[in-house]
Structure formats: C-alpha cells, structure tokens
Amino acid sequence: MEKTDLTILFIAIGGALLGLIISFIVRKRLFVIARKAKNDYWENIVKLIKDPVLFLGFVLGLYVTQPVWNDLDLPVNQKRIMFFLFLFSISWLVINSIKGIKYIVLTKYDISTKDNLKARKIHTQFRYFENLMIFIVIVVAVSVALMSIDKIRELGYSLLASAGVAGIIIGFAAQRSISLVLAGFQIAITQPIRLDDVVIVEGEWGWIEEITMTYVVVRIWDKRRLIVPINYFIEKPFQNWTRNDADILGTVFIYVDYGFPVDKLRDKIAELLKETDKWDGKVNVLQVTDATERTMELRVLVSASDSPSAWDLRVFLREKIIKFIAQEYPDFLPNFKIVTKKSSDSEKK
C-alpha cells in the first residue's frame, strides 16, 4: 500500500472515529435529558436507542469521508457496503424506536391490577402492532438491499414476465401464512381475546399469555403452555370468561338427605364468606336445585372478582360446608346401605 493510500485510510478511520465521538456525546446528552425528566421510561428509551445511534454515527463518519477513500483500490464496492451499513443502522434505530413508543404507552396501563380491562385492550393491540411494524421494517429493508444489487434486480425484471404462474403458485403456498397475519390483525382490532384473558380452549382452562402474529400462547392453570394458531380464535368457538369484565360466578354442589335444615346452611355460608377476602360481596345464593329419590341437591352460588379467586373461594366453601354438615348434622349426610338377604337351607338346595 502506497503512502497516499495510507493517508486516505487514516482519513477514513479518523472520520469513523469522529462519528463515534459525536454520537457518543449525543448519547450522553440524551441520558442527561432523560434523567432531568424524572421519568424512568425516558431513560429506558434512551437505553434502547443508544446502540443504534452509536452505530449510525460510525456509519455517517465513514460516509463523510467516502469521497476520499473511494480512490482506494479495494476488492469490494465501497458505495454498496456503505449503503448496506446505512440501511442496517436506520432499520435498527427504527425498530428500537418502535419498541420505545410501545414502552411509553404500555407503562401507563398496568395489567396487574384487578380492574384491568382497558389496560389489556391496549397491551393486546400495541404488542401485535409492534410485531407487525417490525416485520414490515425488516421486509422493506431486505427488499431495498436486494434491489440495490444489479444482478438481482435484473433477475427480478426477467422473472416478471413469468410472474403470472409463479404468483399463483406462491399465492397458494402463502395462503396459510397470509390468513394467519390477517387473523392476527382482526384480533388486534376486534379483540375477542386480550392478554391475560381467562379462556377455555380445547378443554383446557388458562390465561392468554402471549399473542404473536401467527400463534397464541395459553398458560394452563398447571403451568403448561398450549400453543394455538391465531386463526383458531376466529374460526372456532371458545370460552372467554373475562370478555367484558373479570367478575365471575362460582358454584358448589352439596348432596344431603331430605329433612336437612337448608336455612341453617344459608346462615353458615354467610358467616364463612365474611372470613375470606376471595368473595367480592355481590352474590351469595343457596338453592335446592334438584331432588332425587335419595338426596337433595344444594347449589351454592357465589361471586368473585376474577376466576382464580372464584376457584379458591369454591374450594374454601366446599371444605367448610362438608365439615359443618359432618359436625352439626351428620345424620343428614347421604347414606347408602346395601342389605343382603340370607338364603334359607331350602333355597340352597
């Protein structure tokens, strides 16, 4: 390498270092502004974009010195490499900015609270659209990068004439994927399900844990994960226990003999409900819902603020009611006796 080439190379390196220094200063300044705002989410946003900003400064530093180091006899196309680096840095910055915007919005809506219907709506929509926007940015960036290569662009033009048949084939092949994306878009808008909804899918009871562009993760009550294609929630029926609100009714069935004092049990249930914070204070009903030739069926109907609380409340009441009946009215518990008749000597013969 000649002396002139070394000088050009040092200029290029100097330009890159200058871009890094400037971007580093900008990054530090952004941190100072974020801390003065006294909001944690601004500082988290700066953390998201600090690396893309640093890399973009490096690329811009190289770009400024490009007219100088273009004279170097390098085995690669410098302009194309610079274009790819610039495209990558911009895409990286845009993707992280999308994540930052989502973070700003979602920090204002807490889904861990009990009255979280609106928060779950916002979380569902923004998380889906975040995935969609990132997907679009990546597709556009890759497409622009490929179209900048002459041979690939010429190949695309040559295939355009036969695109009719190829388009039909690709359309059939991609029909499933497109339907999944469209189903995800429909769910984000109409919201038959939201994050943290309680659902029954394929006979399994659980919570909506994650909604992606193509599938939904349902967290089963025993910590298993059920992976369901996203169009399932458009094409098939399922139960959503928290569609409009999280309030839910729970039932406990008890079977006793005739003559059992139902009013005494009503009073006892009222006492039990005052002992637990799982009951929301709205519904407390005890009814005789069936009568067979052997027993009466009693149904306890109570309400809770959400399905986990309803489950715990039902378990609590069932245990306490059985204990109450066994201690206070044991004679009215269902008893089934089998009487066997001894055969006489004559019958044996």
C-alpha positions as CSV (number, residue, x, y, z in Angstrom):
1,M,0.0,0.0,0.0
2,E,1.4,3.4,-1.0
3,K,1.9,6.3,1.3
4,T,-1.1,8.1,-0.3
5,D,-3.3,5.0,0.3
6,L,-2.2,5.0,4.0
7,T,-3.1,8.7,4.3
8,I,-6.6,8.0,2.7
9,L,-7.0,5.1,5.1
10,F,-6.2,7.2,8.1
11,I,-8.6,9.8,7.0
12,A,-11.4,7.2,6.7
13,I,-10.6,5.8,10.1
14,G,-10.5,9.3,11.5
15,G,-13.9,10.1,10.0
16,A,-15.3,6.9,11.6
17,L,-13.8,7.8,15.0
18,L,-15.1,11.3,14.7
19,G,-18.6,10.0,14.0
20,L,-18.3,7.7,17.0
21,I,-17.3,10.6,19.3
22,I,-20.1,12.8,18.1
23,S,-22.7,10.0,18.6
24,F,-21.2,9.2,22.0
25,I,-21.7,12.9,23.0
26,V,-25.2,12.9,21.7
27,R,-26.0,9.7,23.6
28,K,-24.6,11.1,26.9
29,R,-26.7,14.3,26.3
30,L,-29.8,12.2,25.8
31,F,-29.2,10.4,29.1
32,V,-28.8,13.8,30.9
33,I,-32.1,15.0,29.4
34,A,-33.8,11.7,30.3
35,R,-32.7,11.9,34.0
36,K,-33.8,15.6,34.2
37,A,-37.3,14.5,33.1
38,K,-37.5,12.3,36.2
39,N,-39.4,9.6,34.4
40,D,-37.8,6.1,34.3
41,Y,-39.3,5.3,31.0
42,W,-37.4,8.1,29.2
43,E,-34.2,6.6,30.5
44,N,-35.2,3.2,29.3
45,I,-36.0,4.5,25.9
46,V,-32.5,6.1,25.6
47,K,-31.1,2.7,26.5
48,L,-33.0,1.2,23.7
49,I,-31.7,3.7,21.0
50,K,-28.2,4.3,22.4
51,D,-26.5,1.5,20.4
52,P,-28.3,2.2,17.1
53,V,-27.3,5.9,17.5
54,L,-23.7,5.0,18.2
55,F,-23.5,2.7,15.1
56,L,-25.3,5.3,13.0
57,G,-22.6,7.9,14.0
58,F,-19.9,5.5,13.0
59,V,-21.6,4.9,9.5
60,L,-22.1,8.7,9.0
61,G,-18.4,9.3,9.9
62,L,-17.4,6.9,7.2
63,Y,-19.9,8.3,4.7
64,V,-18.5,11.9,5.1
65,T,-15.0,10.6,4.2
66,Q,-16.3,8.4,1.4
67,P,-15.2,10.8,-1.5
68,V,-11.6,10.5,-0.1
69,W,-11.3,6.8,0.4
70,N,-13.2,5.9,-2.8
71,D,-9.8,6.2,-4.5
72,L,-8.5,3.2,-2.6
73,D,-8.2,0.0,-4.7
74,L,-10.4,-2.2,-2.5
75,P,-11.7,-5.6,-3.6
76,V,-15.3,-4.6,-2.6
77,N,-17.8,-2.0,-3.8
78,Q,-17.4,0.7,-1.1
79,K,-20.6,2.5,-2.1
80,R,-22.7,-0.6,-1.8
81,I,-21.1,-1.5,1.6
82,M,-21.8,2.0,2.9
83,F,-25.4,1.7,1.6
84,F,-25.9,-1.6,3.4
85,L,-24.4,-0.3,6.7
86,F,-26.5,2.9,6.5
87,L,-29.7,0.8,5.8
88,F,-28.9,-1.5,8.7
89,S,-28.3,1.3,11.1
90,I,-31.6,3.1,10.1
91,S,-33.6,-0.1,10.4
92,W,-32.1,-0.9,13.8
93,L,-32.9,2.6,15.0
94,V,-36.5,2.5,13.7
95,I,-37.1,-0.9,15.3
96,N,-35.8,0.2,18.6
97,S,-37.8,3.4,18.4
98,I,-41.0,1.3,17.8
99,K,-40.2,-0.6,20.9
100,G,-39.6,2.6,22.8
101,I,-43.0,4.0,21.7
102,K,-44.7,0.8,22.8
103,Y,-42.9,1.0,26.2
104,I,-44.1,4.6,26.7
105,V,-47.7,3.7,26.1
106,L,-47.8,0.4,28.0
107,T,-46.2,1.8,31.2
108,K,-49.3,3.9,31.6
109,Y,-51.5,0.8,31.6
110,D,-50.9,-1.8,34.3
111,I,-52.5,-5.2,33.7
112,S,-51.6,-6.5,37.1
113,T,-54.4,-4.6,38.7
114,K,-57.9,-6.2,39.1
115,D,-59.8,-3.6,37.1
116,N,-57.6,-4.0,34.0
117,L,-59.9,-4.4,31.0
118,K,-58.8,-1.2,29.3
119,A,-55.1,-2.0,30.0
120,R,-55.4,-5.5,28.5
121,K,-57.0,-3.9,25.4
122,I,-54.1,-1.5,24.9
123,H,-51.5,-4.2,25.6
124,T,-53.0,-6.6,23.1
125,Q,-53.2,-4.0,20.3
126,F,-49.7,-2.5,20.8
127,R,-47.9,-5.8,21.2
128,Y,-49.4,-7.1,18.0
129,F,-48.8,-3.9,16.0
130,E,-45.2,-3.8,17.3
131,N,-44.6,-7.2,15.8
132,L,-46.3,-6.2,12.6
133,M,-44.4,-2.9,12.2
134,I,-41.0,-4.6,13.0
135,F,-41.9,-7.3,10.4
136,I,-42.7,-4.5,7.8
137,V,-39.4,-2.7,8.6
138,I,-37.4,-5.8,8.1
139,V,-39.1,-6.8,4.9
140,V,-38.7,-3.3,3.4
141,A,-35.0,-3.1,4.5
142,V,-34.2,-6.5,3.0
143,S,-36.1,-5.7,-0.2
144,V,-34.3,-2.4,-0.7
145,A,-30.9,-4.0,0.0
146,L,-31.6,-6.8,-2.6
147,M,-32.9,-4.3,-5.2
148,S,-29.7,-2.3,-4.9
149,I,-27.8,-5.3,-6.3
150,D,-27.8,-5.0,-10.1
151,K,-27.8,-8.8,-10.9
152,I,-30.6,-9.5,-8.5
153,R,-32.6,-6.6,-9.8
154,E,-32.1,-7.7,-13.4
155,L,-33.1,-11.2,-12.4
156,G,-36.3,-9.8,-10.9
157,Y,-37.1,-8.0,-14.1
158,S,-36.5,-11.1,-16.2
159,L,-38.8,-13.1,-14.0
160,L,-41.5,-10.5,-14.1
161,A,-42.7,-11.8,-17.4
162,S,-43.5,-15.2,-16.0
163,A,-44.8,-13.9,-12.7
164,G,-48.4,-14.9,-13.6
165,V,-47.9,-18.6,-13.0
166,A,-45.3,-18.1,-10.2
167,G,-47.7,-15.6,-8.5
168,I,-50.5,-18.2,-8.4
169,I,-48.2,-20.9,-7.0
170,I,-46.7,-18.6,-4.4
171,G,-50.2,-17.3,-3.5
172,F,-51.5,-20.8,-2.8
173,A,-48.3,-21.6,-0.8
174,A,-48.5,-18.4,1.2
175,Q,-52.3,-18.5,1.7
176,R,-52.0,-20.1,5.1
177,S,-49.4,-17.6,6.3
178,I,-51.4,-14.6,5.0
179,S,-54.6,-15.9,6.7
180,L,-52.7,-16.1,10.0
181,V,-51.5,-12.5,9.7
182,L,-55.0,-11.3,8.7
183,A,-56.5,-13.2,11.6
184,G,-53.9,-11.5,14.0
185,F,-54.9,-8.1,12.6
186,Q,-58.6,-8.9,13.1
187,I,-58.0,-10.0,16.7
188,A,-56.0,-6.8,17.4
189,I,-58.9,-4.7,16.2
190,T,-62.0,-6.6,17.4
191,Q,-60.3,-8.3,20.4
192,P,-62.2,-11.5,21.0
193,I,-59.2,-12.2,23.2
194,R,-56.8,-10.0,25.1
195,L,-53.7,-10.5,27.1
196,D,-54.4,-12.1,30.5
197,D,-57.9,-13.1,29.5
198,V,-59.2,-16.3,31.1
199,V,-60.2,-18.8,28.4
200,I,-61.2,-22.4,27.9
201,V,-59.6,-23.7,24.7
202,E,-59.6,-27.4,23.6
203,G,-61.0,-28.3,27.1
204,E,-58.1,-26.5,28.8
205,W,-58.5,-23.7,31.3
206,G,-55.9,-20.9,31.3
207,W,-54.8,-17.4,30.6
208,I,-53.8,-15.7,27.4
209,E,-50.1,-15.2,28.0
210,E,-48.8,-14.1,24.6
211,I,-50.3,-13.0,21.2
212,T,-47.9,-13.1,18.2
213,M,-48.5,-12.6,14.5
214,T,-49.2,-16.3,13.9
215,Y,-50.0,-18.0,17.2
216,V,-51.3,-17.5,20.7
217,V,-49.8,-18.9,23.9
218,V,-52.3,-20.0,26.6
219,R,-50.8,-20.5,30.1
220,I,-52.7,-23.5,31.5
221,W,-53.5,-23.5,35.3
222,D,-50.9,-26.2,35.9
223,K,-48.2,-24.1,34.2
224,R,-48.3,-25.9,30.9
225,R,-48.3,-23.9,27.7
226,L,-50.9,-24.5,25.0
227,I,-49.8,-23.1,21.6
228,V,-52.8,-22.3,19.3
229,P,-52.7,-20.9,15.8
230,I,-54.1,-17.4,15.9
231,N,-56.9,-18.0,13.4
232,Y,-58.3,-20.6,15.8
233,F,-59.9,-17.7,17.8
234,I,-61.6,-16.5,14.6
235,E,-62.8,-19.8,13.2
236,K,-63.7,-21.9,16.2
237,P,-65.8,-21.4,19.3
238,F,-64.1,-21.0,22.7
239,Q,-65.0,-19.7,26.1
240,N,-63.7,-16.2,27.3
241,W,-64.5,-15.7,31.0
242,T,-63.2,-12.1,31.0
243,R,-64.6,-10.7,27.8
244,N,-66.3,-7.7,29.3
245,D,-65.1,-7.8,32.9
246,A,-63.2,-10.2,35.2
247,D,-66.2,-10.8,37.6
248,I,-67.3,-14.4,37.6
249,L,-69.7,-16.7,39.5
250,G,-68.6,-19.9,41.2
251,T,-70.8,-22.9,42.1
252,V,-70.5,-25.5,44.8
253,F,-72.8,-28.6,44.8
254,I,-73.7,-30.4,48.0
255,Y,-75.9,-33.5,48.4
256,V,-77.9,-34.2,51.6
257,D,-80.8,-36.3,52.8
258,Y,-84.3,-34.9,53.0
259,G,-85.0,-33.1,56.2
260,F,-81.7,-31.2,56.2
261,P,-82.2,-27.6,57.6
262,V,-81.3,-25.5,54.5
263,D,-81.7,-22.2,56.3
264,K,-79.0,-23.2,58.8
265,L,-76.6,-23.7,56.0
266,R,-77.5,-20.3,54.5
267,D,-76.6,-18.7,57.7
268,K,-73.3,-20.6,57.9
269,I,-72.3,-19.7,54.4
270,A,-72.9,-16.0,55.2
271,E,-70.5,-16.4,58.1
272,L,-67.9,-18.2,56.0
273,L,-67.9,-15.6,53.3
274,K,-67.1,-12.9,55.9
275,E,-64.0,-14.8,56.8
276,T,-62.4,-14.8,53.3
277,D,-61.3,-11.9,51.0
278,K,-61.9,-14.1,47.9
279,W,-65.6,-13.1,48.0
280,D,-66.4,-9.8,46.3
281,G,-69.6,-9.2,48.4
282,K,-72.0,-9.3,45.4
283,V,-73.7,-12.7,45.1
284,N,-74.5,-15.3,47.8
285,V,-77.3,-17.7,47.0
286,L,-78.1,-21.2,48.3
287,Q,-80.9,-23.1,46.4
288,V,-82.3,-26.6,46.2
289,T,-81.7,-27.3,42.5
290,D,-82.7,-31.0,42.3
291,A,-84.4,-33.7,44.3
292,T,-83.9,-37.4,43.6
293,E,-85.3,-40.5,45.2
294,R,-82.3,-40.5,47.6
295,T,-80.9,-36.9,48.1
296,M,-81.5,-33.2,47.7
297,E,-79.0,-31.3,45.5
298,L,-78.0,-27.9,47.0
299,R,-76.2,-25.4,44.9
300,V,-74.2,-22.6,46.4
301,L,-73.7,-19.7,44.0
302,V,-71.1,-17.0,44.9
303,S,-69.2,-14.3,43.1
304,A,-65.6,-13.3,42.9
305,S,-63.5,-10.6,41.3
306,D,-61.7,-13.0,38.9
307,S,-61.5,-16.6,38.0
308,P,-58.5,-17.6,40.3
309,S,-60.3,-16.0,43.3
310,A,-63.5,-17.9,42.3
311,W,-61.7,-21.2,42.2
312,D,-60.1,-20.6,45.6
313,L,-63.5,-19.5,47.0
314,R,-65.3,-22.6,45.8
315,V,-62.6,-24.9,47.3
316,F,-62.8,-23.0,50.6
317,L,-66.6,-23.2,50.8
318,R,-66.8,-26.9,49.8
319,E,-64.3,-27.9,52.5
320,K,-66.0,-25.8,55.2
321,I,-69.6,-26.8,54.3
322,I,-68.7,-30.5,54.4
323,K,-67.0,-30.0,57.8
324,F,-70.1,-28.1,59.1
325,I,-72.6,-30.8,58.0
326,A,-70.4,-33.6,59.3
327,Q,-70.1,-32.0,62.7
328,E,-73.5,-30.4,63.2
329,Y,-75.9,-32.6,61.1
330,P,-74.1,-35.9,60.4
331,D,-77.4,-37.8,60.2
332,F,-78.3,-35.9,57.0
333,L,-75.2,-36.9,55.0
334,P,-76.1,-39.2,52.2
335,N,-76.0,-42.8,53.4
336,F,-76.4,-45.8,51.1
337,K,-77.0,-49.2,52.7
338,I,-76.8,-52.5,51.0
339,V,-79.0,-55.2,52.6
340,T,-78.2,-58.8,51.7
341,K,-80.8,-61.5,52.2
342,K,-79.5,-64.8,53.6
343,S,-80.8,-67.7,51.7
344,S,-82.6,-70.5,53.5
345,D,-81.5,-74.1,53.5
346,S,-84.3,-75.0,51.1
347,E,-83.2,-72.3,48.7
348,K,-79.7,-73.6,48.8
349,K,-80.9,-77.0,47.8
